[in-house]
Every structure is written in C-alpha cells, then in structure tokens.
Amino acid sequence: MKYEDGMSANEVTLISLISACGIVEGGYVHGFAVKSGLLSETKVLNSLVNMYGKHGCLNAASTLFQIIKLPNLVSWNSIIKIHVHNGVLENGVLYFNMMRRVDVYPDQATIVAILQGCGDIGVGKVVDAFHGNVLCSGLDKSVPTMTALLNVYAKSGRLTASCEVFKGMKEPDMIAWTAMLAAYAMHGYGRHAIDHFDVMVKKGFEPDHVTFTHLLSACSHSGLVNEGEKLFNTMSSVYKVKPRLDHYSCMVDLYGRSGRLKDARVLIDNMPMEPNSGVWGALLNGCKVYGEVELGEEVAGKLIDLNPSDPRNYIMLSSLYSKAGRWVDFSKVRALMKDRGVVKPAGCSFIEHDHKIHRFLVSDQAHPDIEYIYVKLDELMIKIGKAGYVANTEFVLHDVEEDVKGDLVKMHSEKLAIAFGLLVCSDNVPLIITKNLRICGDCHNMARFVSRVENRVIIIRDTRRFHHFADGLCSCGDYW
C-alpha cells in the first residue's frame, strides 16, 4: 500500500516511531531501518537526523545527513536547525552556504532558524548577510521573517536597525508590535516603549500578558516608577489582563532598583499567589544595591530553599556580605556552595571581528593576541585614570589587599574585550560586546570613561539589558 505522498506503510510507521523516540529507543529504530532497507529513504533519514539532533547527537545527525543522496529543503532545514539550536551557529551557517551552492533556495523556516541563532550570541556581520538573503528571496514580505530580523538586530545592539525593519513592515501583527516593544525594553528605552504601546493600542491591538511583561520591564530599567505603577494598576481594570508572576517580578524589580524596598516587600506580601524565585530574586538584587543586609539574608534564605542548586542566590548573598565587610559570613556562604557542589559560571565576554567571535575570560591568557591586548589595556587604564577614573574594588569578592583587588578587577572579561575592540575595529565602528553575566559596576564605570577619552561608542549587552556608552555617559543613566 502506498500513501498519497508515495510513502509505504512501513515508512509512515517508522517515521511516526522515530518522532516519538528518545535517544535509546531511537537507536533501536535506526537499527531496524538499516535491516529493513529503509535507511536509503530521504524522509526516514530526515526523521533520524531530527531525532539525533533533538538529543544533541550532532555527529550522528551529520553522518546520517551525508548519506542522503539528494537532500531536499526539509533535509537542509533539519541539519541547519539542529546545529543552531544546539549552539553551533557556525556549522549552521556552513550548511546554509552548502545548500545555496547546490541551488536549494531557503524558505522562511531556514532564515528564521539562522536569525534566532544569531540573536542568541549577538553577532552582527552574519545578520547583515542574511538580511540580504531575505531581500533576494522575497521573504521581506513575510512578517514572521522580518520579526525574527527585528529581534536579532535588537539582540545584536542595533536598535536603530530594528526600528527600520519594523517601519518597513506594511502590516505588522501583534507579535511584531510586541517584538519592537521588547527591543525598546532590553535597550532601556522606557519612554519609547510606552509611546510604542500607546500607538499599538490606538491601532486596535489588544495587549496581552507578554506585552505588559516587556512594558513593565522597560519601566524598571528606566526608573519610571510612577509610570510602571500606573500601567500595573490598569492591566486588569482597563485591559482585562490578570497580573502573573512575571508582572509582580517586574514591579518588585522596579521598586527595588529605586530603593523602595519596603514597598516591594508589601507588594510581595499581598500577592494572590506564592512568589517564585524571580520575585524574590528581584528583591534580593535591590537589597544588594542598597546594602540592606538583614532583609537580604531573609530573602536569600527563601531563594536557596526554593532552588539550592542556583549559584546566583549564593553569589548575591556573598556580594552583600563582602560589600558590608562581613568576611566571616562571606566565607560561610562560599563554603556552603562548595559543600553542595554549586559552581559559579565563569564570566566571559564576546566581541565579533573579521567574521569570528572572540571570547574572553577574566585574566585571560588564551587569545593569540593577548600580549598586545594587555598592553592596550594598561594604556587605557592610565589614560582614564588621568580623566578621573578610580577602580571600584567592592566587586572583587575576595578578602585581599586593595592593590591586589585593583589588579583583579582590571582583568575582567569586559575590559579585555574593550581593549581588543579598540585594537582591531575601525574608529567609526561601535564596539559591541556581549557578556554572559551581569556587567559589574566597575566595568560599567570603566566603559563610560573609555567612551569619552577614546571618543568611541561602546555597546555592552549583559543578561539584563543593553548599555550604550558615548561621551562618558550610559543610556541607563547609571540605573540598572
């Protein structure tokens, strides 16, 4: 018996089994496909490629892909997506280029997959190339494709390009409007986000819980306390959107950043649901910023009980203790982390140059140009020191002498990435850096001074937002 698409009953059954399999069961089905002679069928191979890719077995997936005699668009999309989704964007781009060389044309799924991968690591040059592919393939009429492009430009630090993409959409849908709102939020443009929201509502779009999450986040990152309160209070009364945990987390963050820790605690105590780690984490961050040790201890205890394996809770509590000079308590927290096997992720920063992603760790020695980078960094520190920069060593979480702290904070990954960028990037090109953790206050201060003495625009994306440095100022207004 043959189905309409030409597949036999055995192929249909096998493909159904593969799509439902885990990695162990998938191996058995793979073996059956070999024995039954069905491994030569493109659709079976496509399913196996997807199955192995879904479970992170990229070598097995790539080997099977090589067996396909005439890969179709589904085949190419599968191998591209699994590499992108597993964090190997370079290989995804490599397969895309191979696909184009054999005259297989990308569709919306291909482009969106690549763009999402670009957004995850904040690269720019690859995005420009794929923008060209979008235009050449006629996909600039596709709202989902252009929304993905808008997102990746925003995540790459290029908010102006995001705005241009959005303005070029003839009929943006709700997802596109929300994506643009999210772009303003992550760049800390709270006023722009509110204005964008007002226009969206006037055009007849009904905001949902996602809209308000981005909107309240934008207010939080811009210090718009009154505006945030007003929006939070009108969510349910005007727009019939019931506040969720994410919205309470944003409000607690809004109060915490502005020093209104008592208001934040009152809001938590009156929540109609149990607060989660996001809500308590926002309050703990406020305690750390304003040195509220007693409340911070209580909140950190709740967070550690909720998720004893999350290193962020221990790090914030230990930072609170180090800032207060309570080194005995600091040591107890670090000992607790060690006993529980909780490891702090290594801070690293990324900068794109010459179609490559250059990665730096704190005190890095691995980069091939590291000697020149440290020489440049020494020159920078002298230059900005003359301009008034003084290292803030409270961000060194070690009980050591001040001169040692100064050396340690000087070698943070952001500083190395900035020094490298100044060495290799043209004078008129902004330095765009991605950090896998939150930027520390000293690196933030250093970037402000460098932007002034070097007359350069520096854009740093951390886990919370973007910081745009120019002429000695930051877009966050030192409020983050």
TORPA-195399 format. One record per residue (C-alpha): x, y, z. Coordinates in steps of 0.001 Angstrom, whole numbers, padded with zeros to 6 digits, always signed. Example, Ala and Ser with C-alpha at 12.3 -4.5 7.8 and 13.67 -1.06 7.14 Angstrom:
! residues 2
+012300-004500+007800/+013670-001060+007140/
! end
This chain:
! residues 480
+000000+000000+000000/+001274+003485-000938/+000167+006774+000627/-000546+009894-001413/+002975+011242-000948/+004450+007988-002221/+005479+006580+001150/+004825+002977+002066/+003021+001922+005236/+006358+000800+006705/+007905+004219+006086/+004952+006019+007683/+005082+003725+010713/+008845+004090+011045/+008762+007881+010812/+005995+008016+013434/+008091+005850+015749/+011206+007979+015244/+009371+011217+016067/+008205+009734+019384/+011524+008129+020374/+014070+009028+022986/+017725+008573+022137/+017891+004925+023305/+014718+003829+021531/+015774+005882+018513/+018935+003809+018253/+016885+000612+018052/+014614+002131+015385/+017720+003264+013493/+018933-000340+013528/+015572-001566+012267/+015698+000981+009425/+019082-000430+008374/+017884-004054+008468/+014653-003310+006613/+016407-001407+003814/+014531+001829+004574/+017617+003842+005547/+018003+004977+001952/+014651+006772+002045/+015072+010539+002366/+012093+011051+004662/+013268+008349+007053/+016749+009863+007113/+015302+013328+007706/+013410+011987+010733/+016507+010291+012119/+018579+013459+011623/+015964+015402+013582/+015804+012764+016316/+019564+012705+016884/+019771+016492+016706/+016964+016900+019240/+019058+014914+021721/+022286+016775+020974/+023973+013967+019000/+025291+016228+016259/+027935+013835+014931/+025351+011086+014388/+022968+013566+012758/+025694+014905+010451/+026789+011391+009470/+023243+010437+008515/+022820+013672+006576/+025825+012711+004432/+024010+009500+003442/+021109+011396+001855/+021690+011203-001910/+019613+014230-002851/+018863+016331+000247/+015648+018322-000144/+014736+021581+001587/+013407+019650+004592/+016772+017858+004866/+018751+021092+004763/+016421+022844+007211/+016759+019936+009628/+020562+019885+009668/+020728+023695+009903/+018183+023920+012741/+019723+021226+014918/+023138+022882+014800/+021707+026311+015556/+019507+025005+018384/+022483+023176+019882/+024542+026372+019950/+026776+025661+016943/+025774+028598+014756/+028973+028436+012697/+028085+024952+011434/+024513+026031+010775/+025826+028842+008560/+028242+026407+006901/+025399+024070+005955/+023353+027046+004747/+026165+028039+002382/+026447+024433+001160/+022709+024406+000490/+022919+027549-001598/+025839+026140-003600/+023673+023225-004741/+020871+025641-005737/+018419+024786-002957/+016668+028011-002000/+015907+028843+001653/+012393+029324+002935/+011065+031184+005961/+011961+028319+008337/+015596+028334+007185/+016118+032064+007628/+014255+032289+010936/+016326+029420+012402/+019620+031123+011481/+018458+034521+012709/+017404+033096+016072/+020865+031600+016472/+022475+034929+015627/+020339+036641+018268/+021423+034216+020974/+025068+035288+020743/+024562+038833+019459/+026515+038696+016195/+026147+041384+013552/+028038+040593+010335/+026177+037317+009796/+022880+039153+010294/+023718+041663+007555/+024423+038803+005148/+021144+037101+005956/+019249+040367+005629/+020498+040327+002039/+019240+036757+001623/+015847+037828+002954/+015608+040587+000345/+016830+038393-002535/+014423+035570-001703/+011405+037853-001385/+010930+036969+002280/+010881+040654+003234/+007111+040395+002733/+006937+037717+005449/+006035+039239+008817/+007471+036282+010851/+010769+036541+008963/+011027+040302+009398/+010067+039950+013070/+012936+037489+013522/+015233+040001+011793/+013965+042782+014058/+014687+040601+017104/+018210+039703+016065/+019153+043305+015296/+017902+044293+018743/+019848+041487+020409/+022943+042500+018451/+022834+046009+019893/+021479+047650+016748/+018229+049186+017917/+018099+051673+015042/+018164+048793+012544/+015324+047117+014469/+013272+050299+014174/+013918+050475+010435/+012826+046864+009965/+009629+047493+011933/+008850+050668+009996/+009304+048723+006757/+006554+046236+007643/+003324+047148+005860/+001070+045252+008246/+002928+044222+011406/+000986+041771+013547/+000700+041610+017317/+003897+039533+017562/+005835+042164+015596/+004477+045013+017737/+005440+043113+020879/+008918+042333+019485/+009549+046035+018917/+008334+046787+022432/+010716+044120+023774/+013576+045729+021811/+012953+049084+023482/+012762+047345+026862/+016054+045454+026542/+017822+048656+025492/+016362+050595+028416/+014280+052997+026319/+011314+053152+028669/+009703+056281+027235/+009926+054889+023703/+008353+051645+024915/+005403+053486+026483/+004886+055617+023362/+005050+052480+021199/+002472+050805+023457/+000111+053783+023160/+000281+053709+019340/-000243+049940+019323/-003404+050257+021437/-004739+053113+019263/-004344+050889+016205/-006684+048355+017771/-004258+045726+019064/-005176+044248+022431/-002188+043903+024771/-001676+040568+026497/+000412+039357+029435/+003581+039260+027266/+003080+042893+026251/+002846+044006+029853/+005884+041969+030899/+008056+043849+028390/+006403+047163+029203/+006938+046864+032968/+010500+045661+032354/+011121+048783+030255/+009850+050970+033103/+012040+049097+035590/+015201+049557+033532/+014467+053257+033026/+013476+054206+036580/+009925+055070+035510/+008342+054172+038849/+005137+056212+038581/+004519+055107+035017/+005139+051471+035946/+002716+051664+038866/+000037+053201+036656/+000438+050505+033978/+000407+047718+036562/-002782+049092+038116/-004562+049425+034756/-003631+045952+033497/-006723+044245+034846/-009072+047216+035222/-008640+048608+031693/-007076+045854+029583/-008511+042793+031380/-005063+041229+031756/-004688+039479+035090/-001220+040061+036623/+001018+036998+036639/+004226+036167+038461/+006335+037837+035756/+004484+041111+036261/+004958+041012+040024/+008640+040257+039462/+008937+043352+037245/+007202+045516+039852/+009399+044244+042674/+012405+044947+040457/+011048+048439+039728/+010696+049209+043435/+013984+047527+044337/+016043+049486+041802/+014582+052765+043064/+015308+051917+046721/+011680+051377+047703/+012379+048026+049326/+009530+048318+051849/+007033+048858+049016/+008485+045846+047239/+008047+043688+050329/+004468+044893+050872/+003657+044019+047255/+005065+040512+047734/+003122+040002+050973/-000119+040932+049187/+000377+038818+046077/-002564+036499+045285/-000139+033664+044523/+003047+032284+046056/+006116+034312+044997/+008636+032400+042901/+012396+032738+042580/+012024+035552+040026/+010093+037693+042520/+012430+037017+045456/+015487+037417+043209/+014353+040901+042177/+014058+041895+045840/+017453+040398+046707/+019059+042415+043925/+017577+045579+045411/+018933+044602+048822/+022385+044121+047320/+022336+047509+045574/+021245+049379+048714/+023169+047293+051262/+020106+046003+053138/+021833+043043+054768/+019105+041933+057185/+016336+041799+054582/+018779+040365+052060/+019636+037482+054384/+015960+036620+054774/+015274+036775+051046/+018401+034798+050137/+017336+032077+052572/+013998+031766+050783/+015717+031644+047406/+018198+028984+048462/+015348+026885+049868/+013460+027235+046574/+016450+026342+044410/+019537+025164+046315/+021438+024490+043064/+021205+028026+041619/+024594+029749+042089/+023147+033240+041603/+021481+033222+045022/+024702+032367+046843/+026687+034889+044790/+024284+037742+045548/+024275+036929+049261/+028075+036702+049370/+028269+040012+047456/+026002+041562+050073/+028309+040335+052842/+031509+041445+051077/+030071+044910+050475/+029326+045132+054213/+032795+043832+055116/+031363+040724+056778/+034040+038336+055546/+033271+035560+058030/+029699+035326+056730/+031023+035633+053190/+033281+032604+053770/+030375+030608+055218/+028319+031167+052059/+031213+030133+049823/+031803+027036+051979/+028115+026155+051663/+028401+026427+047885/+031386+024104+047913/+029674+021556+050175/+026638+021490+047889/+028668+021326+044701/+027292+024643+043434/+029667+026233+040908/+029591+029852+039768/+029628+030110+035961/+032759+031697+034566/+032205+035232+033363/+033036+035691+029695/+032627+038406+027087/+032278+038114+023309/+033092+040545+020523/+032779+039936+016782/+035632+040782+014410/+036600+039569+010967/+033623+037173+010834/+034759+035472+014046/+033515+035547+017620/+036366+036366+020019/+035786+035112+023568/+037484+036425+026711/+037524+035122+030267/+038671+037012+033351/+042502+037174+033444/+042501+035503+030026/+045744+034165+028588/+044339+032102+025707/+043736+034669+022972/+046539+034699+020351/+046874+038491+020667/+046664+038580+024460/+050060+040294+024943/+049009+043229+022751/+045612+043322+024466/+047167+043703+027918/+049495+046416+026673/+046493+048280+025258/+044562+047741+028484/+047440+049190+030558/+047497+052245+028283/+043731+052640+028677/+043822+052407+032468/+046486+055129+032639/+044517+057322+030239/+041166+057029+032011/+042910+057344+035396/+044083+060797+034362/+040475+061568+033364/+039210+060751+036869/+038505+057001+036818/+039116+055197+040119/+038723+051418+040304/+035796+050236+042442/+037152+047155+044186/+033929+046210+046005/+033216+043963+043031/+036204+041765+043895/+034732+039092+046140/+037960+038190+047928/+039362+039365+051252/+042710+040536+049888/+044753+043741+049882/+043414+046719+047911/+046250+046690+045375/+045554+043021+044653/+041855+043798+044279/+042749+046526+041810/+044735+044074+039693/+041895+041528+039777/+039139+043936+038770/+041326+045321+035990/+041361+041961+034203/+037594+041422+033955/+036493+039978+030638/+034605+043120+029538/+037764+045216+029870/+039767+042743+027795/+037072+042748+025090/+037059+046559+025035/+040852+046694+024701/+040759+044133+021886/+037992+046022+020101/+039971+049256+020202/+042964+047436+018706/+041158+045860+015737/+037976+047814+014957/+037805+050910+012780/+037449+054229+014605/+033921+054870+013315/+032573+051439+014279/+030806+050972+017648/+032290+048270+019865/+029521+045737+020530/+030244+043323+023371/+028122+040535+024836/+028572+039425+028461/+027165+036115+029760/+026622+037566+033251/+025558+040933+034577/+028131+043674+033965/+029846+044740+037191/+029783+048332+038374/+033499+048873+037836/+033415+047646+034221/+030382+049870+033679/+032293+052867+035040/+035392+051995+033015/+033344+051775+029784/+031905+055243+030436/+035374+056746+030762/+036747+054886+027742/+033846+056098+025574/+034862+059649+026432/+038665+059523+026223/+038642+057369+023074/+035617+059104+021518/+034016+055726+020822/+030530+054291+021119/+030581+051130+023232/+027546+048863+023463/+027528+046116+026079/+024781+043529+026326/+024575+041614+029597/+021933+039196+030910/+019622+042043+031880/+019827+044728+029195/+021955+046779+026798/+024181+049640+027882/+025015+052272+025256/+028121+054275+026260/+029003+057538+024488/+030761+060747+025557/+031230+059436+029101/+027546+058655+029633/+025455+055472+029569/+021931+055098+028254/+020895+053552+031593/+021784+056737+033462/+023797+054533+035851/+020458+052980+036833/+020476+049249+036313/
! end
